């Protein structure tokens, strides 16, 4: 194989955005890139609803009020246990913004982050000079982003991952990756994948028998950032070992939707298939080991676990751009008075755009049992007065609603909880054999579960738990003999 996707030369290192930077006069590529950024802002400005985000926000609020969180304060099952908050920096950022300006500020942060990610994605497609070809690539990328660029700390990590790819391609100075590493290890546990990317590119470059000094320099500086950030943080070196600790719960993670293989019945997964098809065409026309090795690793990871799809997408963009044929005659480098004026107008609009999109309410809690908990509180069955058994994502909601009152049975922090608790949860989740024993041995007084779930039917009709309240979505059952019910 011949190397055809060589990195940009060192002459461009001081201007990583090339002729598509707003400071360079706005080429056609820069104008279209701003449009892509605006689409990213629209994606990021969505109302906050992700369950994991709720716990990140609750943790951030706890940090602002009481200092760095070192022990679990949200659950009555794991309360007081030593805790490594893998996304401590992101949680602190959420808490600080929420304290200063409220949830609207967090939505502005997400809008800006997603807009930056869309812009980076556009820059990654710069190996093609054809604007139309690049837009064809970006359509499935943004369709994936519309679903998977959520308010979780992963969104910030995706920006850092994209910067790492740009630097490895020759855009920017490798030394800047030290800061990337320090921030990345503090915001999300995906940071080892940055090392995987650079090592894979280095191996591919060696197979191509080309200079791999760029990959080595990037690896050196990024790793330095990880080590520095892995030591200088509230949890110390334990943060460096968090990904290993989490992956040690593979059996548990296999039951979590985002860790499962994509089913391809959703639109975002079908968009990923379209991108895969473009990759097949691109690789057939032009490829090198330097791009194929990381491509194969990250595509395989995405096919095994849907949470890896956004990362794989960023790896795929430059490969598709380099290998696909140029469509049409619109060249990204074309510049004119019209592009300059349009670019300035779009840049000004981009600043105001999030303010136009973001309005109250800022939280969408429709998927959570808000009314059920309201009824429980009114009747003296508040979760801070009785112990409630519930699904994990409901635990994230309770983390946010009740804070350090310790009312949660289980949430999605699987690295924290005992394996026995997780096993009990999975039994109730699927209504498996042994459900009666779990209900009898758990210290929970109230069962708050989906109305149509197997355990709800079993507990009420077989185990004779008493019905307190129910609607088409949620049911509240009390343990037999509970006087307050």
KELOPA-991095 format. One line per 8 residues: number of its first residue (from 1); for each residue x, y, z of C-alpha. Coordinates in Angstrom, 2 decimals, padded with zeros to 5 digits. Example, Ala and Ser with C-alpha at 12.3 -4.5 7.8 and 13.67 -1.06 7.14 Angstrom:
BEGIN
1> 012.30,-004.50,007.80 ~ 013.67,-001.06,007.14 $
//
This chain:
BEGIN
1> 000.00,000.00,000.00 ~ 001.17,003.51,-000.72 ~ 000.81,006.44,001.54 ~ -001.61,008.92,000.01 ~ -003.01,010.58,003.10 ~ 000.09,012.34,004.30 ~ -000.33,014.88,007.07 ~ -000.30,018.57,006.36 $
9> 003.22,019.90,006.34 ~ 004.81,021.88,009.14 ~ 004.28,025.14,007.27 ~ 000.62,024.95,008.24 ~ 001.14,024.19,011.90 ~ 000.90,027.78,012.98 ~ -002.50,028.22,011.33 ~ -004.45,025.09,012.16 $
17> -007.70,026.29,010.56 ~ -006.04,027.06,007.24 ~ -007.99,029.16,004.74 ~ -011.25,028.29,006.50 ~ -010.46,030.33,009.59 ~ -012.65,033.38,010.17 ~ -009.43,035.42,010.38 ~ -008.35,034.48,006.85 $
25> -011.01,036.33,004.89 ~ -013.57,033.52,004.51 ~ -013.25,031.09,001.67 ~ -016.30,029.17,000.44 ~ -015.20,026.32,002.68 ~ -015.13,028.64,005.68 ~ -018.65,029.90,004.95 ~ -020.06,026.39,004.66 $
33> -018.14,025.45,007.80 ~ -019.96,028.20,009.70 ~ -023.26,026.78,008.48 ~ -022.20,023.39,009.85 ~ -021.28,025.04,013.14 ~ -024.75,026.59,013.31 ~ -026.30,023.15,012.84 ~ -024.09,021.94,015.68 $
41> -025.30,024.81,017.86 ~ -028.89,023.75,017.15 ~ -028.05,020.20,018.22 ~ -026.31,021.31,021.40 ~ -029.02,023.74,022.45 ~ -031.61,021.02,022.99 ~ -033.46,020.90,026.32 ~ -031.51,019.01,028.99 $
49> -032.88,015.51,029.65 ~ -030.08,012.91,029.69 ~ -030.17,010.79,032.84 ~ -026.39,010.64,033.35 ~ -026.23,014.41,033.00 ~ -028.63,014.76,035.94 ~ -026.15,013.02,038.24 ~ -023.23,015.02,036.80 $
57> -025.16,018.20,037.56 ~ -026.10,016.98,041.05 ~ -022.42,016.19,041.67 ~ -021.41,019.64,040.45 ~ -023.91,021.29,042.78 ~ -022.52,019.23,045.64 ~ -019.00,020.36,044.78 ~ -020.02,024.01,044.78 $
65> -021.76,023.71,048.14 ~ -019.49,021.31,050.03 ~ -016.25,020.89,048.07 ~ -014.95,018.03,045.96 ~ -016.99,014.84,046.23 ~ -014.89,011.98,047.58 ~ -017.65,009.71,048.88 ~ -021.07,008.73,047.61 $
73> -023.83,010.92,049.06 ~ -026.70,010.09,046.73 ~ -027.60,006.46,047.49 ~ -028.67,004.58,050.62 ~ -027.03,001.41,049.33 ~ -023.53,002.74,048.61 ~ -023.58,005.84,050.83 ~ -020.24,006.82,052.30 $
81> -018.25,004.59,049.96 ~ -015.08,006.04,048.42 ~ -015.90,007.47,045.02 ~ -013.80,008.45,042.02 ~ -015.75,011.00,040.01 ~ -014.33,010.27,036.58 ~ -015.83,013.47,035.12 ~ -015.03,015.67,038.09 $
89> -013.94,018.61,035.95 ~ -017.10,018.51,033.84 ~ -019.30,018.22,036.93 ~ -017.49,021.14,038.55 ~ -018.00,023.19,035.38 ~ -021.72,022.34,035.32 ~ -022.10,023.21,038.98 ~ -020.25,026.50,038.64 $
97> -022.26,027.61,035.62 ~ -025.53,026.52,037.23 ~ -024.66,028.44,040.39 ~ -023.71,031.56,038.44 ~ -026.39,031.81,035.74 ~ -028.61,028.74,036.01 ~ -029.44,025.95,033.58 ~ -029.61,028.38,030.66 $
105> -025.86,028.80,031.02 ~ -025.32,025.06,030.77 ~ -027.40,024.94,027.60 ~ -025.27,027.75,026.18 ~ -022.18,025.71,027.03 ~ -023.60,022.66,025.27 ~ -024.58,024.72,022.23 ~ -021.08,026.21,021.98 $
113> -019.45,022.80,022.46 ~ -021.58,021.08,019.83 ~ -021.04,023.98,017.44 ~ -017.28,023.66,017.95 ~ -017.50,019.91,017.34 ~ -019.39,020.46,014.08 ~ -016.73,022.97,012.99 ~ -013.95,020.52,013.85 $
121> -015.77,017.81,011.90 ~ -015.85,020.15,008.90 ~ -012.12,020.79,009.25 ~ -011.50,017.03,009.35 ~ -013.12,016.79,005.93 ~ -010.63,019.31,004.44 ~ -008.69,016.56,002.64 ~ -011.26,017.01,-000.10 $
129> -011.28,020.30,-002.00 ~ -014.85,019.68,-003.18 ~ -017.45,021.46,-001.05 ~ -020.17,019.11,-002.27 ~ -018.18,016.01,-001.33 ~ -017.56,017.41,002.12 ~ -021.24,018.25,002.59 ~ -022.19,014.70,001.56 $
137> -019.92,013.41,004.33 ~ -021.22,015.89,006.89 ~ -024.90,015.02,006.40 ~ -024.69,011.58,008.10 ~ -022.21,012.99,010.63 ~ -024.70,015.62,011.77 ~ -027.55,013.09,011.74 ~ -025.53,010.99,014.15 $
145> -024.69,014.07,016.18 ~ -028.34,015.02,016.42 ~ -028.88,011.99,018.64 ~ -025.48,011.29,020.18 ~ -024.07,014.77,020.83 ~ -025.90,015.03,024.14 ~ -025.15,017.08,027.23 ~ -022.97,014.38,028.75 $
153> -019.27,015.11,029.37 ~ -018.57,012.92,026.33 ~ -019.48,015.92,024.19 ~ -016.48,017.83,025.54 ~ -014.32,014.71,025.10 ~ -015.35,014.48,021.43 ~ -014.06,018.01,020.85 ~ -010.73,017.04,022.44 $
161> -010.60,013.84,020.38 ~ -011.22,015.85,017.20 ~ -008.42,018.26,018.12 ~ -006.10,015.29,018.63 ~ -006.86,014.05,015.12 ~ -006.28,017.51,013.66 ~ -002.92,017.82,015.39 ~ -001.89,014.33,014.28 $
169> -002.73,015.42,010.72 ~ -000.40,018.38,011.03 ~ -002.82,021.13,012.04 ~ -001.47,022.77,015.17 ~ 001.50,022.20,017.43 ~ 001.78,018.83,019.23 ~ 002.69,020.64,022.45 ~ -000.88,021.92,022.67 $
177> -002.00,018.34,023.32 ~ -000.62,018.56,026.85 ~ -003.49,020.88,027.75 ~ -005.87,018.63,025.84 ~ -004.73,015.68,027.93 ~ -005.07,017.53,031.24 ~ -008.64,018.57,030.43 ~ -009.68,015.30,028.79 $
185> -008.77,013.04,031.70 ~ -010.79,015.34,033.97 ~ -013.94,015.44,031.87 ~ -014.44,011.89,030.60 ~ -013.14,008.35,030.87 ~ -012.69,007.98,027.10 ~ -009.22,009.56,027.28 ~ -007.30,006.26,026.66 $
193> -008.79,006.22,023.16 ~ -006.66,009.23,022.31 ~ -003.61,007.09,022.98 ~ -005.13,004.22,020.99 ~ -005.64,006.54,018.02 ~ -002.07,007.82,017.97 ~ -000.50,004.41,018.52 ~ -002.64,002.95,015.73 $
201> -001.58,005.74,013.38 ~ 002.06,005.17,014.34 ~ 001.80,001.43,013.65 ~ 000.12,002.13,010.31 ~ 002.80,004.64,009.39 ~ 005.53,002.12,010.16 ~ 003.78,-000.39,007.90 ~ 003.71,002.28,005.18 $
209> 007.43,002.93,005.80 ~ 006.87,006.68,006.18 ~ 007.91,009.24,008.75 ~ 005.94,008.78,011.98 ~ 007.55,011.54,014.02 ~ 004.31,013.53,014.00 ~ 002.44,010.69,015.70 ~ 005.24,010.21,018.20 $
217> 005.31,013.89,019.12 ~ 001.53,013.97,019.50 ~ 001.62,010.81,021.63 ~ 004.37,012.23,023.83 ~ 002.61,015.50,024.57 ~ -000.86,014.01,024.95 ~ 000.44,011.34,027.33 ~ 002.23,014.02,029.34 $
225> -001.09,015.78,029.73 ~ -002.80,012.58,030.86 ~ -000.12,011.91,033.45 ~ -000.20,015.50,034.69 ~ -003.99,015.57,034.86 ~ -004.02,012.09,036.34 ~ -001.94,013.24,039.31 ~ -003.13,016.81,039.82 $
233> -006.80,016.19,040.52 ~ -009.02,015.69,043.61 ~ -008.73,011.91,043.38 ~ -005.03,011.60,042.61 ~ -003.62,008.70,040.54 ~ -006.84,006.69,041.05 ~ -008.26,008.66,038.12 ~ -005.72,007.03,035.81 $
241> -007.06,003.58,036.62 ~ -010.74,004.43,036.41 ~ -011.26,003.12,032.82 ~ -009.79,-000.26,033.82 ~ -012.04,-000.37,036.85 ~ -015.09,000.38,034.75 ~ -014.26,-002.18,032.07 ~ -013.97,-004.74,034.84 $
249> -017.77,-004.53,035.02 ~ -018.24,-005.87,031.47 ~ -020.96,-008.31,032.48 ~ -022.98,-005.47,033.95 ~ -022.26,-003.10,031.07 ~ -023.57,-005.69,028.61 ~ -027.05,-004.93,029.97 ~ -026.69,-001.17,029.45 $
257> -028.22,000.09,026.19 ~ -025.33,002.36,025.19 ~ -022.78,-000.44,025.67 ~ -024.68,-002.82,023.37 ~ -024.17,-003.20,019.63 ~ -026.27,-000.83,017.53 ~ -029.46,-002.41,016.21 ~ -029.60,-000.14,013.12 $
265> -033.32,000.41,013.47 ~ -032.78,003.99,014.58 ~ -032.09,006.83,012.14 ~ -028.71,007.74,013.64 ~ -027.53,004.12,013.29 ~ -028.69,004.06,009.67 ~ -026.75,007.27,009.08 ~ -023.70,005.47,010.47 $
273> -024.26,002.72,007.89 ~ -024.35,005.36,005.15 ~ -021.05,006.71,006.42 ~ -019.65,003.19,006.41 ~ -020.69,002.82,002.78 ~ -018.89,006.05,001.93 ~ -015.82,004.71,003.73 ~ -015.87,001.50,001.66 $
281> -015.90,003.56,-001.54 ~ -013.17,005.87,-000.25 ~ -010.87,003.07,000.89 ~ -011.32,001.25,-002.42 ~ -010.09,004.37,-004.23 ~ -007.32,005.50,-001.88 ~ -005.97,004.16,001.38 ~ -002.91,003.67,003.53 $
289> -002.12,001.66,006.62 ~ -001.75,004.90,008.52 ~ -005.48,005.53,008.13 ~ -006.69,001.94,007.88 ~ -005.34,000.71,011.22 ~ -007.15,003.31,013.38 ~ -010.18,003.12,011.09 ~ -010.57,-000.62,011.61 $
297> -010.10,-000.31,015.38 ~ -012.67,002.43,015.89 ~ -015.25,001.06,013.45 ~ -015.01,-002.32,015.18 ~ -015.45,-000.60,018.55 ~ -018.55,001.19,017.24 ~ -020.06,-002.05,015.97 ~ -019.50,-003.66,019.38 $
305> -020.80,-000.71,021.42 ~ -022.99,002.11,020.15 ~ -021.40,004.58,022.59 ~ -018.28,004.46,020.38 ~ -020.11,005.59,017.23 ~ -019.40,009.34,017.73 ~ -015.67,008.62,018.20 ~ -015.55,006.35,015.16 $
313> -017.32,009.01,013.13 ~ -014.52,011.52,013.72 ~ -011.93,008.95,012.64 ~ -013.93,008.19,009.49 ~ -014.39,011.77,008.26 ~ -010.84,012.43,006.94 ~ -010.63,008.96,005.38 ~ -013.87,009.52,003.49 $
321> -012.81,013.02,002.43 ~ -009.48,011.83,001.05 ~ -010.85,008.85,-000.85 ~ -014.19,009.98,-002.25 ~ -014.25,011.57,-005.72 ~ -014.69,015.31,-006.04 ~ -018.32,016.13,-006.75 ~ -019.13,019.30,-008.66 $
329> -016.88,022.27,-009.27 ~ -017.33,024.18,-006.03 ~ -013.88,024.37,-004.47 ~ -013.51,025.05,-000.76 ~ -010.59,027.43,-001.33 ~ -012.62,029.76,-003.56 ~ -012.87,033.22,-002.04 ~ -014.66,036.36,-003.18 $
337> -016.28,039.48,-001.88 ~ -019.55,037.54,-001.58 ~ -017.97,034.80,000.58 ~ -016.28,037.39,002.79 ~ -019.51,039.30,003.39 ~ -021.52,036.13,003.90 ~ -018.92,034.77,006.30 ~ -018.94,037.91,008.43 $
345> -022.73,037.88,008.55 ~ -022.81,034.21,009.54 ~ -020.15,034.74,012.19 ~ -022.20,037.50,013.75 ~ -025.35,035.39,013.58 ~ -023.49,032.46,015.12 ~ -022.80,034.54,018.23 ~ -026.49,035.42,018.63 $
353> -027.87,032.09,017.44 ~ -027.78,030.25,020.81 ~ -029.57,033.16,022.50 ~ -032.36,032.87,019.94 ~ -032.69,029.12,020.41 ~ -032.50,028.78,024.17 ~ -035.58,029.47,026.25 ~ -037.29,027.99,029.30 $
361> -037.98,025.32,030.31 ~ -034.42,024.04,030.38 ~ -035.14,020.55,031.74 ~ -037.28,017.91,030.05 ~ -038.28,015.40,032.72 ~ -041.11,013.69,030.83 ~ -039.41,010.29,030.95 ~ -039.02,010.43,034.73 $
369> -041.66,009.69,037.43 ~ -042.08,013.31,038.50 ~ -045.80,013.04,039.26 ~ -045.36,009.73,041.06 ~ -042.73,011.22,043.39 ~ -044.92,014.29,043.93 ~ -047.78,012.03,045.05 ~ -045.46,010.08,047.30 $
377> -044.21,013.25,049.00 ~ -047.73,014.55,049.55 ~ -048.81,011.24,051.16 ~ -045.84,010.91,053.50 ~ -043.98,008.40,051.33 ~ -041.24,010.78,050.24 ~ -038.02,009.01,049.19 ~ -036.24,010.82,052.02 $
385> -038.63,009.16,054.48 ~ -038.99,005.65,053.04 ~ -036.58,003.57,050.98 ~ -037.56,003.28,047.34 ~ -036.52,000.62,044.82 ~ -036.47,001.84,041.21 ~ -034.75,001.63,037.78 ~ -031.25,003.03,037.47 $
393> -032.14,006.09,035.38 ~ -034.79,007.04,037.94 ~ -031.92,007.05,040.42 ~ -030.21,009.74,038.35 ~ -033.36,011.85,038.63 ~ -033.53,011.28,042.39 ~ -029.85,012.25,042.68 ~ -030.69,015.65,041.24 $
401> -034.02,016.14,043.02 ~ -032.94,015.15,046.53 ~ -029.18,015.78,046.43 ~ -027.20,014.49,049.39 ~ -030.28,013.17,051.22 ~ -029.19,009.70,050.08 ~ -032.55,008.52,048.73 ~ -031.39,006.56,045.67 $
409> -031.35,002.76,045.51 ~ -029.21,002.52,042.35 ~ -028.15,004.87,039.55 ~ -026.01,004.34,036.46 ~ -022.64,004.71,038.24 ~ -021.90,001.00,037.92 ~ -018.28,001.41,038.94 ~ -019.52,002.47,042.39 $
417> -022.07,-000.16,043.35 ~ -021.50,-003.64,044.74 ~ -021.84,-006.45,042.23 ~ -024.54,-007.99,044.46 ~ -026.63,-004.81,044.20 ~ -026.18,-004.71,040.44 ~ -027.15,-008.38,040.17 ~ -030.30,-007.74,042.23 $
425> -031.16,-004.82,039.99 ~ -030.78,-006.89,036.83 ~ -033.05,-009.57,038.30 ~ -035.79,-007.01,038.94 ~ -035.17,-005.23,035.65 ~ -035.87,-008.34,033.59 ~ -038.22,-010.09,036.04 ~ -035.85,-013.06,036.25 $
433> -036.00,-016.07,038.51 ~ -035.19,-015.00,042.06 ~ -037.16,-011.75,041.88 ~ -039.21,-012.69,044.95 ~ -036.07,-013.24,047.03 ~ -034.68,-009.88,045.94 ~ -037.89,-008.11,046.95 ~ -037.91,-009.90,050.29 $
441> -034.26,-009.26,051.16 ~ -033.92,-005.68,049.91 ~ -034.45,-003.02,052.53 ~ -036.72,-001.06,050.20 ~ -040.24,-000.21,051.41 ~ -041.65,001.06,048.11 ~ -041.32,-000.16,044.53 ~ -041.40,002.62,041.93 $
449> -041.28,001.06,038.47 ~ -042.68,001.26,034.98 ~ -046.32,000.16,034.91 ~ -045.78,-002.29,032.05 ~ -042.60,-003.85,033.51 ~ -042.67,-007.56,034.47 ~ -041.60,-006.88,038.07 ~ -044.52,-004.48,038.57 $
457> -047.01,-007.17,037.63 ~ -045.20,-009.84,039.66 ~ -044.93,-007.70,042.79 ~ -048.60,-006.67,042.76 ~ -050.25,-009.89,041.63 ~ -047.93,-012.57,042.97 ~ -046.12,-011.02,045.94 ~ -049.15,-008.98,047.09 $
465> -047.40,-005.63,047.30 ~ -050.03,-002.95,047.83 ~ -050.92,-000.46,045.12 ~ -050.45,003.15,046.21 ~ -050.63,004.99,042.90 ~ -050.48,004.23,039.21 ~ -050.88,005.78,035.78 ~ -050.10,004.51,032.29 $
473> -046.37,005.09,032.79 ~ -045.49,004.56,036.45 ~ -046.72,002.49,039.38 ~ -045.96,002.84,043.10 ~ -046.29,-000.32,045.21 ~ -045.78,-000.66,048.99 ~ -044.34,-003.61,050.83 ~ -047.08,-005.59,052.63 $
481> -047.56,-004.26,056.16 ~ -046.07,-000.82,055.53 ~ -048.20,001.37,057.82 ~ -047.53,004.67,056.11 ~ -048.89,003.35,052.80 $
//
